[in-house]
């Protein structure tokens, strides 16, 4: 299986998952608004097909203080976010594979450029994950956030000392991302 086929297969998988989640959410909405009879053939079929996944999601939503009726919408959101992350990661891996393939045929200069580019990409992705995690209230002491904090703290903390937050908005991650972007362009341009 080549990389283009893998990319096409993953895109198809994400589209199928999105159609599935949308059907579940629309059917749930139709039952709640009484457009569908909850005991009709279609809602029962959709509920049977979605119960193994939706019941787990409902438990998590309720445990977080939400309404179980919003679980289908959370399913759509998770499929969209997960699909975007999966496709972005796949494109990154395909790009890295192409870069490694080029580097194998080239000299050490290309290897250095490839490694530095990968390092900057990892740092910028860690910044993005840190920002998104803060939106959901995931603290820096969470077990899986510790590596992200270690990767980004050395850059964000000095900027945060100089640039105070403006109300509830902290601009230090954006400034850190801009600094990384500029330094990346400068460093890779020098090589």
SELUM-240329 format. One line per field, with one value per residue: residue number from 0; chain; x, y negated, z of N, C-alpha, C in turn. Coordinates in nm, 2 decimals, always signed. Atoms other than C-alpha are relative to their C-alpha. Example, Ala and Ser with C-alpha at 12.3 -4.5 7.8 and 13.67 -1.06 7.14 Angstrom:
2
n [0:1]
chain [A:A]
n_xx [+0.09:-0.09]
n_yy [+0.12:+0.11]
n_zz [+0.00:+0.00]
ca_xx [+1.23:+1.37]
ca_yy [+0.45:+0.11]
ca_zz [+0.78:+0.71]
c_xx [+0.09:-0.08]
c_yy [-0.12:-0.11]
c_zz [+0.00:+0.08]
This chain:
191
n [0:1:2:3:4:5:6:7:8:9:10:11:12:13:14:15:16:17:18:19:20:21:22:23:24:25:26:27:28:29:30:31:32:33:34:35:36:37:38:39:40:41:42:43:44:45:46:47:48:49:50:51:52:53:54:55:56:57:58:59:60:61:62:63:64:65:66:67:68:69:70:71:72:73:74:75:76:77:78:79:80:81:82:83:84:85:86:87:88:89:90:91:92:93:94:95:96:97:98:99:100:101:102:103:104:105:106:107:108:109:110:111:112:113:114:115:116:117:118:119:120:121:122:123:124:125:126:127:128:129:130:131:132:133:134:135:136:137:138:139:140:141:142:143:144:145:146:147:148:149:150:151:152:153:154:155:156:157:158:159:160:161:162:163:164:165:166:167:168:169:170:171:172:173:174:175:176:177:178:179:180:181:182:183:184:185:186:187:188:189:190]
chain [A:A:A:A:A:A:A:A:A:A:A:A:A:A:A:A:A:A:A:A:A:A:A:A:A:A:A:A:A:A:A:A:A:A:A:A:A:A:A:A:A:A:A:A:A:A:A:A:A:A:A:A:A:A:A:A:A:A:A:A:A:A:A:A:A:A:A:A:A:A:A:A:A:A:A:A:A:A:A:A:A:A:A:A:A:A:A:A:A:A:A:A:A:A:A:A:A:A:A:A:A:A:A:A:A:A:A:A:A:A:A:A:A:A:A:A:A:A:A:A:A:A:A:A:A:A:A:A:A:A:A:A:A:A:A:A:A:A:A:A:A:A:A:A:A:A:A:A:A:A:A:A:A:A:A:A:A:A:A:A:A:A:A:A:A:A:A:A:A:A:A:A:A:A:A:A:A:A:A:A:A:A:A:A:A:A:A:A:A:A:A]
n_xx [+0.09:-0.08:+0.04:+0.12:+0.11:+0.03:+0.06:+0.14:+0.07:+0.03:+0.10:+0.12:+0.04:+0.05:+0.13:+0.10:+0.02:+0.07:+0.14:+0.06:+0.02:+0.10:+0.12:+0.03:+0.04:+0.13:+0.10:+0.02:+0.07:+0.14:+0.08:+0.02:+0.09:+0.12:+0.02:+0.00:+0.05:-0.12:+0.02:+0.01:-0.10:-0.12:-0.07:-0.05:-0.11:-0.11:-0.03:-0.07:-0.13:-0.09:+0.00:-0.13:-0.08:+0.06:+0.02:-0.12:-0.01:+0.10:-0.05:-0.10:+0.06:+0.06:-0.11:-0.06:+0.10:+0.09:+0.13:-0.02:+0.06:-0.10:-0.10:-0.01:-0.08:-0.14:-0.05:-0.03:-0.12:-0.11:-0.04:-0.06:-0.13:-0.09:-0.03:-0.10:-0.12:-0.05:-0.04:-0.12:-0.11:-0.03:-0.07:-0.13:-0.08:-0.03:-0.10:-0.13:-0.05:-0.06:-0.13:-0.10:-0.04:-0.09:-0.13:-0.08:-0.08:-0.08:-0.11:+0.04:+0.07:+0.15:+0.04:+0.01:+0.12:+0.12:+0.01:+0.04:+0.14:+0.08:+0.00:+0.08:+0.14:+0.03:+0.02:+0.12:+0.11:+0.01:+0.06:+0.14:+0.06:+0.01:+0.11:+0.13:+0.02:+0.04:+0.14:+0.08:-0.03:-0.10:-0.10:-0.14:-0.05:+0.06:-0.11:-0.04:-0.04:-0.14:-0.10:+0.04:-0.04:-0.15:-0.04:+0.04:-0.02:-0.12:+0.03:+0.11:-0.02:-0.06:+0.09:+0.11:-0.05:-0.01:+0.12:+0.10:+0.13:+0.10:+0.12:-0.01:-0.07:-0.14:-0.06:-0.13:-0.01:+0.00:-0.14:-0.10:+0.01:-0.06:-0.14:-0.05:+0.02:-0.10:-0.13:+0.00:-0.03:-0.13:-0.09:+0.01:-0.05:-0.14:-0.06]
n_yy [+0.12:+0.12:+0.11:+0.07:-0.09:+0.02:+0.13:-0.01:-0.09:+0.08:+0.11:-0.07:-0.04:+0.11:+0.04:-0.10:+0.03:+0.12:-0.03:-0.08:+0.09:+0.09:-0.07:-0.02:+0.13:+0.05:-0.09:+0.04:+0.12:-0.03:-0.06:+0.10:+0.10:-0.07:-0.01:-0.15:-0.08:-0.06:-0.14:-0.04:-0.09:+0.07:+0.03:-0.12:-0.05:+0.09:-0.02:-0.13:+0.01:+0.10:-0.02:-0.04:+0.12:+0.12:-0.01:+0.04:+0.15:+0.06:-0.01:+0.10:+0.14:+0.01:+0.01:+0.14:+0.10:+0.03:-0.07:-0.12:+0.03:+0.06:-0.10:+0.00:+0.12:-0.03:-0.10:+0.07:+0.09:-0.08:-0.06:+0.11:+0.03:-0.12:-0.02:+0.10:-0.03:-0.12:+0.04:+0.09:-0.09:-0.08:+0.09:+0.03:-0.12:-0.02:+0.10:-0.04:-0.12:+0.05:+0.07:-0.10:-0.06:+0.10:+0.01:-0.12:+0.02:+0.13:+0.01:+0.03:+0.13:-0.03:-0.06:+0.11:+0.08:-0.09:-0.02:+0.13:+0.03:-0.09:+0.05:+0.11:-0.05:-0.06:+0.11:+0.08:-0.08:+0.00:+0.12:-0.01:-0.10:+0.07:+0.10:-0.07:-0.06:+0.10:+0.03:-0.10:+0.00:-0.11:+0.07:-0.04:-0.11:-0.12:-0.09:+0.01:+0.14:+0.03:+0.02:+0.12:+0.12:+0.00:+0.04:+0.14:+0.09:+0.08:+0.12:+0.08:+0.07:+0.13:+0.09:+0.03:+0.09:+0.13:+0.04:-0.05:-0.03:+0.11:-0.06:-0.14:-0.05:-0.01:+0.00:-0.05:-0.11:+0.05:+0.06:-0.11:-0.06:+0.09:-0.01:-0.12:+0.01:+0.09:-0.07:-0.11:+0.05:+0.05:-0.11:-0.09:+0.08:+0.01:-0.13]
n_zz [+0.00:+0.00:-0.09:+0.05:-0.03:-0.14:-0.02:+0.06:-0.09:-0.12:+0.03:+0.01:-0.14:-0.07:+0.06:-0.05:-0.14:-0.01:+0.04:-0.10:-0.11:+0.04:+0.00:-0.14:-0.06:+0.06:-0.04:-0.14:+0.01:+0.05:-0.11:-0.10:+0.04:+0.03:+0.15:+0.02:-0.11:-0.06:+0.01:+0.14:+0.05:+0.02:-0.13:-0.07:+0.07:-0.03:-0.14:-0.01:+0.06:-0.07:-0.14:-0.06:-0.01:-0.06:-0.15:-0.07:+0.01:-0.09:-0.14:-0.02:+0.00:-0.13:-0.11:+0.01:-0.04:+0.11:+0.02:+0.08:+0.13:+0.09:+0.04:+0.15:+0.05:-0.04:+0.10:+0.12:-0.02:-0.02:+0.13:+0.08:-0.06:+0.02:+0.14:+0.04:-0.06:+0.07:+0.13:-0.01:-0.03:+0.12:+0.10:-0.06:+0.02:+0.14:+0.03:-0.06:+0.08:+0.13:-0.04:-0.03:+0.12:+0.06:-0.08:+0.02:+0.12:-0.01:-0.10:-0.14:-0.01:+0.01:-0.12:-0.11:+0.03:-0.03:-0.14:-0.05:+0.04:-0.09:-0.14:+0.00:+0.02:-0.13:-0.10:+0.03:-0.03:-0.14:-0.04:+0.04:-0.09:-0.13:+0.01:+0.01:-0.13:-0.10:+0.02:-0.06:-0.15:-0.03:-0.07:+0.03:-0.09:+0.06:+0.04:+0.14:+0.04:-0.05:+0.11:+0.08:-0.08:+0.00:+0.13:+0.03:-0.12:+0.01:+0.09:-0.04:-0.13:+0.01:+0.07:-0.10:-0.10:+0.06:+0.06:-0.09:+0.07:+0.02:-0.04:+0.00:+0.12:-0.01:+0.14:+0.01:+0.10:+0.13:+0.02:+0.01:+0.13:+0.10:-0.02:+0.06:+0.14:+0.05:-0.02:+0.10:+0.14:+0.00:-0.01:+0.11:+0.11:-0.01:+0.03]
ca_xx [+0.00:+0.15:+0.12:-0.14:-0.36:-0.33:-0.42:-0.73:-0.83:-0.80:-1.00:-1.27:-1.27:-1.31:-1.59:-1.78:-1.73:-1.86:-2.17:-2.23:-2.20:-2.42:-2.69:-2.68:-2.70:-2.98:-3.18:-3.14:-3.25:-3.55:-3.66:-3.61:-3.81:-4.08:-4.02:-3.95:-4.14:-3.88:-4.03:-4.02:-3.80:-3.54:-3.47:-3.45:-3.21:-2.99:-3.00:-2.90:-2.61:-2.49:-2.56:-2.22:-2.04:-2.29:-2.36:-1.99:-1.99:-2.31:-2.15:-1.85:-2.06:-2.27:-1.96:-1.83:-2.16:-2.33:-2.66:-2.67:-2.88:-2.57:-2.37:-2.46:-2.33:-2.02:-1.98:-1.99:-1.74:-1.51:-1.52:-1.45:-1.16:-1.02:-1.05:-0.87:-0.60:-0.57:-0.55:-0.30:-0.08:-0.10:+0.00:+0.29:+0.41:+0.38:+0.58:+0.84:+0.86:+0.92:+1.18:+1.36:+1.35:+1.51:+1.76:+1.87:+1.98:+2.13:+2.40:+2.41:+2.28:+1.94:+1.94:+2.01:+1.73:+1.49:+1.57:+1.54:+1.21:+1.08:+1.19:+1.02:+0.70:+0.70:+0.74:+0.47:+0.23:+0.30:+0.21:-0.12:-0.20:-0.12:-0.36:-0.64:-0.59:-0.63:-0.96:-1.09:-0.95:-0.68:-0.42:-0.04:-0.01:-0.22:+0.00:-0.01:+0.03:+0.37:+0.57:+0.38:+0.45:+0.82:+0.84:+0.68:+0.75:+1.10:+0.95:+0.62:+0.73:+0.97:+0.72:+0.45:+0.67:+0.71:+0.37:+0.09:-0.25:-0.52:-0.82:-0.89:-0.68:-0.32:-0.13:+0.20:+0.13:+0.06:+0.38:+0.57:+0.43:+0.52:+0.87:+0.91:+0.77:+1.01:+1.31:+1.22:+1.21:+1.54:+1.72:+1.59:+1.67:+2.03:+2.08]
ca_yy [+0.00:-0.33:-0.66:-0.81:-0.50:-0.53:-0.89:-0.82:-0.53:-0.76:-1.04:-0.79:-0.65:-1.00:-1.08:-0.76:-0.83:-1.18:-1.06:-0.80:-1.06:-1.30:-1.04:-0.96:-1.33:-1.41:-1.11:-1.20:-1.55:-1.42:-1.21:-1.49:-1.73:-1.47:-1.47:-1.09:-0.84:-0.71:-0.36:-0.37:-0.15:-0.41:-0.55:-0.20:-0.09:-0.40:-0.35:+0.02:-0.08:-0.37:-0.24:-0.07:-0.40:-0.65:-0.50:-0.53:-0.89:-0.97:-0.84:-1.07:-1.37:-1.31:-1.26:-1.60:-1.77:-1.77:-1.65:-1.30:-1.45:-1.63:-1.31:-1.29:-1.64:-1.55:-1.25:-1.48:-1.72:-1.44:-1.28:-1.62:-1.70:-1.34:-1.33:-1.66:-1.55:-1.21:-1.36:-1.63:-1.36:-1.15:-1.44:-1.52:-1.15:-1.14:-1.47:-1.34:-1.01:-1.21:-1.43:-1.12:-0.97:-1.29:-1.30:-0.95:-1.05:-1.38:-1.50:-1.59:-1.94:-1.80:-1.58:-1.88:-2.07:-1.78:-1.73:-2.10:-2.13:-1.83:-1.98:-2.31:-2.12:-1.93:-2.25:-2.43:-2.14:-2.12:-2.48:-2.42:-2.12:-2.33:-2.61:-2.37:-2.18:-2.50:-2.57:-2.24:-2.31:-2.04:-2.15:-2.14:-1.87:-1.62:-1.31:-1.35:-1.73:-1.71:-1.65:-1.92:-2.17:-2.06:-2.12:-2.46:-2.60:-2.73:-2.96:-3.06:-3.14:-3.42:-3.57:-3.55:-3.74:-4.02:-4.02:-4.02:-3.87:-4.10:-4.00:-3.64:-3.62:-3.51:-3.61:-3.45:-3.12:-3.32:-3.52:-3.20:-3.05:-3.36:-3.35:-2.99:-3.06:-3.34:-3.15:-2.85:-3.05:-3.22:-2.90:-2.69:-2.98:-2.98:-2.61]
ca_zz [+0.00:-0.10:+0.09:-0.15:-0.11:+0.27:+0.26:+0.04:+0.27:+0.58:+0.42:+0.33:+0.69:+0.83:+0.59:+0.68:+1.05:+1.00:+0.81:+1.08:+1.36:+1.17:+1.12:+1.49:+1.59:+1.34:+1.44:+1.81:+1.73:+1.54:+1.83:+2.08:+1.88:+1.81:+1.43:+1.46:+1.67:+1.92:+1.87:+1.49:+1.28:+1.19:+1.54:+1.68:+1.41:+1.47:+1.84:+1.81:+1.58:+1.80:+2.15:+2.21:+2.14:+2.25:+2.60:+2.69:+2.56:+2.75:+3.08:+3.02:+2.94:+3.25:+3.47:+3.34:+3.44:+3.10:+2.97:+2.82:+2.53:+2.40:+2.36:+1.98:+1.93:+2.12:+1.89:+1.59:+1.74:+1.84:+1.49:+1.33:+1.57:+1.56:+1.18:+1.14:+1.38:+1.20:+0.86:+0.97:+1.13:+0.82:+0.60:+0.84:+0.83:+0.45:+0.43:+0.67:+0.47:+0.15:+0.33:+0.46:+0.12:-0.02:+0.26:+0.20:-0.15:-0.03:+0.20:+0.57:+0.50:+0.40:+0.71:+0.94:+0.77:+0.80:+1.17:+1.25:+1.06:+1.26:+1.59:+1.51:+1.40:+1.73:+1.94:+1.75:+1.78:+2.15:+2.18:+2.00:+2.22:+2.53:+2.42:+2.33:+2.66:+2.86:+2.69:+2.83:+3.18:+3.15:+3.40:+3.37:+3.64:+3.43:+3.35:+2.97:+2.98:+3.16:+2.84:+2.66:+2.95:+2.95:+2.57:+2.58:+2.93:+2.85:+2.58:+2.72:+3.08:+2.99:+2.75:+3.02:+3.26:+3.01:+2.85:+3.11:+3.03:+2.90:+3.10:+3.05:+2.73:+2.75:+2.44:+2.54:+2.35:+2.04:+2.08:+2.14:+1.83:+1.63:+1.77:+1.67:+1.33:+1.27:+1.41:+1.20:+0.88:+0.97:+1.07:+0.78:+0.54:+0.66:+0.59]
c_xx [+0.09:-0.06:-0.13:-0.13:-0.04:-0.07:-0.15:-0.08:-0.04:-0.11:-0.14:-0.05:-0.06:-0.14:-0.11:-0.03:-0.08:-0.15:-0.07:-0.04:-0.11:-0.14:-0.05:-0.05:-0.13:-0.12:-0.04:-0.08:-0.14:-0.09:-0.03:-0.10:-0.13:-0.03:+0.00:-0.07:+0.11:-0.01:-0.01:+0.12:+0.14:+0.07:+0.05:+0.12:+0.13:+0.05:+0.08:+0.14:+0.09:+0.01:+0.14:+0.10:-0.06:-0.02:+0.13:+0.02:-0.10:+0.05:+0.11:-0.05:-0.07:+0.10:+0.06:-0.11:-0.09:-0.12:+0.03:-0.06:+0.10:+0.10:+0.01:+0.08:+0.15:+0.07:+0.04:+0.12:+0.13:+0.05:+0.06:+0.14:+0.10:+0.03:+0.10:+0.14:+0.07:+0.06:+0.13:+0.12:+0.04:+0.08:+0.14:+0.09:+0.03:+0.11:+0.13:+0.06:+0.07:+0.13:+0.11:+0.05:+0.10:+0.13:+0.09:+0.09:+0.09:+0.10:-0.05:-0.07:-0.15:-0.04:-0.01:-0.13:-0.12:-0.02:-0.04:-0.14:-0.09:+0.00:-0.09:-0.15:-0.05:-0.03:-0.13:-0.13:-0.02:-0.06:-0.15:-0.07:-0.01:-0.11:-0.13:-0.03:-0.05:-0.14:-0.09:+0.03:+0.10:+0.12:+0.14:+0.05:-0.07:+0.12:+0.04:+0.03:+0.14:+0.10:-0.03:+0.05:+0.16:+0.05:-0.02:+0.03:+0.12:-0.02:-0.11:+0.02:+0.07:-0.08:-0.11:+0.04:+0.01:-0.13:-0.11:-0.13:-0.09:-0.13:+0.01:+0.08:+0.15:+0.06:+0.14:+0.01:+0.01:+0.13:+0.10:-0.01:+0.05:+0.15:+0.06:-0.01:+0.11:+0.14:+0.02:+0.03:+0.15:+0.10:+0.00:+0.05:+0.16:+0.07:-0.02]
c_yy [-0.12:-0.11:-0.07:+0.09:-0.01:-0.13:+0.00:+0.09:-0.08:-0.11:+0.07:+0.05:-0.12:-0.05:+0.09:-0.02:-0.13:+0.02:+0.08:-0.09:-0.10:+0.06:+0.02:-0.13:-0.05:+0.08:-0.03:-0.13:+0.02:+0.06:-0.10:-0.10:+0.06:+0.00:+0.15:+0.06:+0.08:+0.16:+0.05:+0.08:-0.07:-0.04:+0.12:+0.06:-0.09:+0.02:+0.13:-0.01:-0.09:+0.03:+0.04:-0.12:-0.11:+0.02:-0.03:-0.15:-0.07:+0.01:-0.11:-0.14:-0.02:-0.02:-0.14:-0.11:-0.04:+0.08:+0.12:-0.02:-0.06:+0.10:+0.01:-0.12:+0.01:+0.10:-0.07:-0.08:+0.09:+0.06:-0.11:-0.03:+0.12:+0.02:-0.10:+0.03:+0.12:-0.03:-0.09:+0.09:+0.08:-0.08:-0.03:+0.12:+0.02:-0.10:+0.04:+0.12:-0.05:-0.08:+0.10:+0.06:-0.09:-0.01:+0.12:-0.02:-0.12:+0.01:-0.03:-0.13:+0.02:+0.07:-0.10:-0.08:+0.07:+0.01:-0.13:-0.03:+0.09:-0.05:-0.12:+0.04:+0.06:-0.11:-0.08:+0.08:+0.01:-0.12:+0.00:+0.09:-0.07:-0.10:+0.07:+0.07:-0.10:-0.04:+0.10:+0.02:+0.12:-0.07:+0.05:+0.12:+0.13:+0.08:-0.02:-0.14:-0.03:-0.01:-0.12:-0.13:-0.01:-0.05:-0.15:-0.10:-0.10:-0.12:-0.08:-0.07:-0.13:-0.10:-0.04:-0.10:-0.14:-0.05:+0.05:+0.04:-0.12:+0.06:+0.15:+0.06:-0.01:+0.01:+0.06:+0.13:-0.05:-0.07:+0.10:+0.07:-0.08:+0.00:+0.13:+0.00:-0.08:+0.06:+0.12:-0.05:-0.05:+0.12:+0.09:-0.08:-0.01:+0.13:+0.03]
c_zz [+0.00:+0.08:-0.06:+0.02:+0.15:+0.03:-0.05:+0.10:+0.13:-0.02:-0.01:+0.14:+0.08:-0.05:+0.04:+0.14:+0.02:-0.04:+0.11:+0.12:-0.03:+0.00:+0.14:+0.06:-0.06:+0.04:+0.15:+0.01:-0.04:+0.10:+0.11:-0.03:-0.05:-0.15:-0.03:+0.12:+0.06:-0.02:-0.15:-0.04:-0.01:+0.13:+0.08:-0.07:+0.03:+0.14:+0.02:-0.06:+0.08:+0.15:+0.06:+0.02:+0.08:+0.15:+0.07:+0.00:+0.09:+0.15:+0.02:+0.01:+0.13:+0.12:-0.01:+0.03:-0.12:-0.01:-0.10:-0.14:-0.09:-0.04:-0.16:-0.06:+0.03:-0.09:-0.13:+0.01:+0.01:-0.13:-0.08:+0.05:-0.02:-0.15:-0.05:+0.05:-0.08:-0.14:+0.00:+0.03:-0.11:-0.10:+0.05:-0.02:-0.15:-0.04:+0.06:-0.08:-0.13:+0.03:+0.03:-0.12:-0.08:+0.07:-0.02:-0.12:+0.01:+0.11:+0.14:+0.01:+0.00:+0.13:+0.11:-0.02:+0.03:+0.16:+0.07:-0.03:+0.09:+0.14:+0.01:-0.01:+0.13:+0.10:-0.03:+0.02:+0.15:+0.05:-0.03:+0.10:+0.14:+0.01:+0.01:+0.14:+0.11:-0.02:+0.07:+0.15:+0.04:+0.06:-0.03:+0.08:-0.05:-0.06:-0.15:-0.04:+0.05:-0.11:-0.08:+0.08:-0.01:-0.14:-0.02:+0.11:-0.02:-0.09:+0.05:+0.13:-0.01:-0.07:+0.09:+0.10:-0.06:-0.05:+0.09:-0.07:-0.01:+0.03:+0.01:-0.12:+0.03:-0.14:-0.01:-0.09:-0.14:-0.04:-0.01:-0.13:-0.11:+0.00:-0.07:-0.15:-0.07:+0.01:-0.10:-0.14:-0.01:+0.00:-0.13:-0.13:+0.00:-0.04:-0.15]
